[in-house]
């Protein structure tokens, strides 16, 4: 956000301020103050004019400047009303050398999940992709996926949703029953992380986060839910801010990620089936490693060691034997 406009907003947050007072404090002309106020109004800020000066009403806009204002994390927001894919745009920006930019959209028209699966991303959701350049080895990159899942679940819980995490990156809500396989969960959000780097270092990470926020469940695939359906509409501006603030806290303290993930995990202690490129493994999910891999104790009679380490795969919760 333009620094002069940020300073104007901060001044107006304390109450009405006259144009001349703003001009003097910012060392700009009164005409410049007026132009900045007009730009803020175009960005969705409700700035009222009254006899005592300008006054900022409650910030209700969902836009780049609105999310940046009051955000306690060092991210720049690039906002789109609609975009094909926030991850595609974020990869473009990563290729240009940028860092700490979040591509945010009201709607995605070409959203996708893992394995290029179609991802419904209608207007009213939170569709965001974070470009980051962490100084870590590729082995630790999965921690950023876990961090995003934790940040999303925490923000959802603050919004009143009983959210948990299904390994590795699905934020879900317990359904209260069971389906043909085991406990029933409704998917609230998903994470898609993409990376470029060398064997010893990460060049960039794009962490895509998709949350069914103010969306009707009827417009979502079977098995999905939304914040609206679980707890009512959420202030998406504040939701995104809290998500990014939590993600910032975790990405700057990677040692805290696995314990935080474990506190919200619904997978640990469950009997699971994990489909891997090398074949499926069925057993009890007993722990996660320091790098975020799942440790599975195979069912009795299964071939292999006492524990199988699964770095990636599709995880399905099953009924106990």
C-alpha positions as CSV (number, residue, x, y, z in Angstrom):
1,X,0.0,0.0,0.0
2,X,1.1,3.5,-0.7
3,X,2.8,4.8,2.5
4,X,1.0,8.1,2.4
5,X,-2.4,6.4,2.2
6,X,-1.4,4.0,5.0
7,X,-0.5,7.1,7.2
8,X,-3.8,8.7,6.4
9,X,-5.7,5.6,7.4
10,X,-3.7,5.3,10.6
11,X,-4.5,8.9,11.4
12,X,-8.2,8.5,10.7
13,X,-8.4,5.4,12.8
14,X,-8.1,7.7,15.9
15,X,-11.1,9.8,14.9
16,X,-11.9,12.7,12.5
17,X,-8.9,14.6,11.1
18,X,-9.2,17.7,9.0
19,X,-7.6,18.0,5.6
20,X,-5.2,20.8,6.7
21,X,-4.1,18.8,9.7
22,X,-3.3,15.8,7.5
23,X,-1.5,17.9,5.0
24,X,0.7,19.5,7.7
25,X,1.5,16.2,9.4
26,X,2.3,14.4,6.1
27,X,4.0,17.4,4.6
28,X,1.9,17.3,1.4
29,X,-0.6,19.7,-0.1
30,X,-4.3,19.7,0.7
31,X,-5.0,18.7,-2.9
32,X,-2.7,15.7,-2.5
33,X,-4.6,14.7,0.7
34,X,-7.9,14.9,-1.3
35,X,-6.5,12.7,-4.1
36,X,-5.2,10.1,-1.7
37,X,-8.6,10.0,0.1
38,X,-10.3,9.5,-3.3
39,X,-8.0,6.6,-4.1
40,X,-8.7,5.0,-0.7
41,X,-12.5,5.3,-1.4
42,X,-11.9,3.6,-4.8
43,X,-10.1,0.8,-2.9
44,X,-13.2,0.2,-0.8
45,X,-12.4,2.2,2.3
46,X,-15.5,4.1,3.7
47,X,-14.0,7.5,4.4
48,X,-16.7,10.0,5.3
49,X,-16.4,13.8,5.1
50,X,-17.9,15.8,8.0
51,X,-17.5,19.3,9.4
52,X,-14.6,18.3,11.6
53,X,-12.7,16.5,8.8
54,X,-12.4,13.1,7.4
55,X,-13.5,10.0,9.3
56,X,-12.8,6.3,8.6
57,X,-15.8,4.0,9.1
58,X,-15.4,0.3,9.8
59,X,-13.2,-1.3,7.2
60,X,-15.4,-3.7,5.4
61,X,-13.8,-3.9,1.9
62,X,-12.2,-7.1,0.6
63,X,-9.2,-5.8,-1.4
64,X,-5.5,-5.7,-1.4
65,X,-5.2,-2.4,0.4
66,X,-7.9,-3.4,2.9
67,X,-6.1,-6.7,3.8
68,X,-2.7,-4.9,4.1
69,X,-4.1,-2.3,6.4
70,X,-3.8,-3.6,10.0
71,X,-2.0,-6.8,8.8
72,X,0.7,-7.7,11.3
73,X,2.8,-9.7,8.9
74,X,5.2,-8.6,6.2
75,X,3.1,-9.5,3.1
76,X,2.1,-7.4,0.1
77,X,-1.3,-8.3,-1.3
78,X,-2.0,-8.6,-5.0
79,X,-5.8,-8.8,-5.2
80,X,-8.0,-10.0,-8.1
81,X,-11.8,-10.1,-8.3
82,X,-11.4,-13.2,-10.5
83,X,-8.4,-15.1,-11.7
84,X,-7.7,-18.4,-13.4
85,X,-5.4,-19.7,-10.6
86,X,-3.7,-17.8,-7.8
87,X,-1.0,-20.4,-7.8
88,X,-0.3,-19.9,-11.5
89,X,0.0,-16.1,-10.9
90,X,2.2,-16.7,-7.8
91,X,4.5,-18.9,-9.8
92,X,4.9,-16.1,-12.4
93,X,5.8,-13.7,-9.6
94,X,8.2,-16.1,-8.1
95,X,9.9,-16.4,-11.5
96,X,10.3,-12.6,-11.5
97,X,12.2,-12.8,-8.2
98,X,9.6,-11.4,-5.8
99,X,9.1,-12.6,-2.2
100,X,6.4,-12.2,0.5
101,X,3.6,-11.5,-1.9
102,X,0.2,-13.0,-1.6
103,X,-2.0,-13.4,-4.6
104,X,-5.6,-13.1,-3.3
105,X,-8.8,-13.6,-5.3
106,X,-12.5,-13.5,-4.7
107,X,-13.0,-16.2,-7.3
108,X,-10.8,-18.7,-9.2
109,X,-12.0,-19.8,-12.6
110,X,-9.4,-22.5,-13.1
111,X,-8.6,-23.7,-9.6
112,X,-6.9,-27.0,-9.1
113,X,-5.9,-29.3,-6.2
114,X,-3.3,-32.0,-5.8
115,X,-2.7,-34.2,-8.9
116,X,-4.3,-31.5,-11.0
117,X,-7.8,-32.4,-9.6
118,X,-10.4,-29.7,-10.2
119,X,-11.0,-27.4,-7.2
120,X,-14.3,-25.5,-6.9
121,X,-13.4,-21.9,-6.1
122,X,-16.5,-19.8,-6.3
123,X,-16.9,-16.1,-5.3
124,X,-17.0,-15.7,-1.6
125,X,-14.2,-18.1,-0.8
126,X,-10.7,-17.3,0.3
127,X,-8.3,-18.2,-2.5
128,X,-4.7,-17.2,-1.7
129,X,-1.2,-18.1,-2.8
130,X,1.9,-17.1,-0.8
131,X,5.2,-16.6,-2.5
132,X,8.1,-17.1,-0.1
133,X,11.8,-17.8,-0.4
134,X,12.8,-19.6,2.8
135,X,16.5,-20.4,3.4
136,X,15.9,-24.1,4.0
137,X,16.7,-27.4,2.3
138,X,14.0,-29.1,0.1
139,X,13.6,-31.8,2.8
140,X,12.0,-29.1,5.1
141,X,9.7,-27.7,2.5
142,X,6.7,-29.9,3.6
143,X,6.8,-28.0,6.9
144,X,5.4,-24.9,5.1
145,X,2.4,-27.0,3.9
146,X,1.8,-28.1,7.5
147,X,2.2,-24.5,8.7
148,X,-0.4,-23.3,6.2
149,X,-2.8,-26.1,7.4
150,X,-2.3,-25.0,11.0
151,X,-2.7,-21.3,10.2
152,X,-5.9,-22.1,8.3
153,X,-7.4,-24.3,11.0
154,X,-6.6,-21.7,13.7
155,X,-8.3,-18.9,11.7
156,X,-11.3,-21.2,11.1
157,X,-11.5,-22.0,14.8
158,X,-11.4,-18.3,15.6
159,X,-14.4,-18.0,13.2
160,X,-16.3,-20.6,15.2
161,X,-15.6,-23.7,13.1
162,X,-14.6,-26.9,14.8
163,X,-11.7,-27.4,12.3
164,X,-9.0,-30.0,12.4
165,X,-6.4,-31.4,10.0
166,X,-6.3,-34.6,8.1
167,X,-2.7,-35.5,7.0
168,X,-1.1,-33.8,5.4
169,X,-3.0,-30.7,4.2
170,X,-6.7,-31.0,4.4
171,X,-8.5,-28.8,6.9
172,X,-11.7,-30.6,7.7
173,X,-14.7,-30.5,10.0
174,X,-15.9,-33.7,11.8
175,X,-19.3,-34.8,10.4
176,X,-20.4,-36.4,13.6
177,X,-21.0,-39.8,11.9
178,X,-19.3,-42.4,9.8
179,X,-19.3,-43.3,6.1
180,X,-18.6,-46.7,4.6
181,X,-14.9,-46.5,5.5
182,X,-14.7,-44.7,8.9
183,X,-15.2,-41.3,10.6
184,X,-17.0,-38.8,8.4
185,X,-15.3,-35.5,7.7
186,X,-16.3,-32.5,5.6
187,X,-13.5,-30.7,3.7
188,X,-13.2,-27.0,4.5
189,X,-9.9,-26.1,3.0
190,X,-7.0,-27.5,1.1
191,X,-3.3,-26.6,0.6
192,X,-1.3,-27.0,-2.6
193,X,2.4,-26.2,-2.3
194,X,4.7,-25.9,-5.3
195,X,8.5,-25.5,-5.2
196,X,11.5,-24.8,-7.3
197,X,15.1,-25.3,-6.0
198,X,18.3,-27.3,-6.1
199,X,19.2,-30.4,-4.1
200,X,20.5,-28.3,-1.2
201,X,18.3,-25.3,-1.2
202,X,14.8,-24.0,-2.0
203,X,14.7,-21.2,-4.6
204,X,11.0,-20.4,-4.0
205,X,7.8,-21.9,-2.5
206,X,4.3,-21.1,-3.6
207,X,1.8,-22.1,-0.9
208,X,-1.7,-22.1,-2.2
209,X,-4.5,-22.0,0.3
210,X,-8.2,-22.5,-0.6
211,X,-10.9,-22.0,2.0
212,X,-14.6,-22.4,1.5
213,X,-15.6,-19.3,3.4
214,X,-18.8,-17.4,2.6
215,X,-20.0,-20.1,0.1
216,X,-23.1,-22.2,0.2
217,X,-22.5,-25.9,0.6
218,X,-24.8,-26.6,-2.3
219,X,-22.3,-25.0,-4.7
220,X,-19.5,-27.2,-3.5
221,X,-18.6,-30.8,-4.3
222,X,-20.0,-33.6,-2.2
223,X,-18.2,-34.0,1.1
224,X,-17.2,-30.3,1.3
225,X,-18.4,-27.7,3.7
226,X,-17.9,-24.0,4.3
227,X,-17.5,-21.5,7.1
228,X,-20.9,-20.1,6.2
229,X,-22.5,-23.5,6.6
230,X,-20.8,-24.3,9.9
231,X,-20.8,-20.9,11.7
232,X,-22.2,-18.2,9.5
233,X,-20.5,-15.6,7.3
234,X,-17.0,-14.5,8.3
235,X,-15.2,-11.2,7.8
236,X,-12.9,-12.4,5.0
237,X,-10.6,-9.4,5.4
238,X,-9.9,-10.3,9.0
239,X,-9.9,-14.0,8.3
240,X,-7.1,-13.6,5.7
241,X,-5.2,-11.3,8.1
242,X,-5.3,-13.9,10.9
243,X,-4.4,-16.7,8.6
244,X,-1.3,-14.8,7.3
245,X,-0.3,-13.7,10.8
246,X,-0.4,-17.3,12.0
247,X,1.5,-18.5,8.9
248,X,4.1,-15.8,9.5
249,X,4.5,-16.9,13.1
250,X,5.0,-20.5,12.1
251,X,7.3,-20.0,9.1
252,X,9.7,-18.0,11.3
253,X,9.8,-20.8,13.9
254,X,9.8,-24.1,12.0
255,X,10.5,-26.1,15.1
256,X,7.0,-25.2,16.3
257,X,5.2,-26.4,13.2
258,X,5.0,-30.2,13.9
259,X,3.8,-29.8,17.6
260,X,1.2,-27.2,16.4
261,X,0.1,-29.5,13.6
262,X,-0.1,-32.5,16.0
263,X,-2.4,-30.5,18.4
264,X,-4.9,-30.1,15.5
265,X,-4.4,-33.5,13.8
266,X,-7.3,-35.8,13.4
267,X,-5.2,-38.5,11.7
268,X,-2.9,-39.5,14.5
269,X,-4.2,-42.6,16.3
270,X,-6.5,-43.4,13.4
271,X,-6.4,-46.5,11.2
272,X,-5.5,-45.2,7.7
273,X,-5.0,-46.3,4.1
274,X,-2.3,-44.2,2.3
275,X,-1.9,-44.5,-1.4
276,X,1.7,-44.0,-2.5
277,X,3.5,-44.2,-5.8
278,X,5.2,-47.4,-4.4
279,X,1.9,-48.9,-3.3
280,X,-0.6,-48.5,-0.5
281,X,0.0,-48.9,3.2
282,X,-2.7,-49.7,5.7
283,X,-2.3,-49.4,9.5
284,X,-2.4,-47.0,12.4
285,X,-1.0,-43.4,12.0
286,X,1.2,-43.1,15.0
287,X,3.2,-39.9,14.5
288,X,4.8,-37.4,12.1
289,X,8.5,-36.8,11.7
290,X,10.3,-33.6,12.1
291,X,9.9,-33.0,8.3
292,X,6.2,-33.7,8.3
293,X,6.2,-37.3,7.0
294,X,3.6,-39.7,8.4
295,X,4.6,-42.7,10.4
296,X,2.3,-45.7,9.9
297,X,2.4,-48.9,11.9
298,X,1.1,-51.5,9.4
299,X,-1.7,-53.9,10.2
300,X,-0.6,-57.1,11.8
301,X,0.5,-59.5,9.1
302,X,1.6,-56.8,6.7
303,X,5.0,-57.1,5.2
304,X,7.7,-54.5,6.0
305,X,9.2,-52.9,9.1
306,X,7.5,-51.9,12.3
307,X,6.8,-48.4,10.9
308,X,6.5,-47.1,7.4
309,X,7.5,-43.5,6.8
310,X,5.2,-41.8,4.2
311,X,6.4,-38.6,2.8
312,X,3.6,-38.0,0.4
313,X,0.3,-39.7,-0.6
314,X,-3.5,-39.7,-0.3
315,X,-4.6,-40.5,3.2
316,X,-8.0,-42.1,4.0
317,X,-9.3,-42.7,7.5
318,X,-10.7,-46.2,8.1
319,X,-12.7,-48.0,10.7
320,X,-10.8,-49.7,13.5
321,X,-10.2,-53.4,12.9
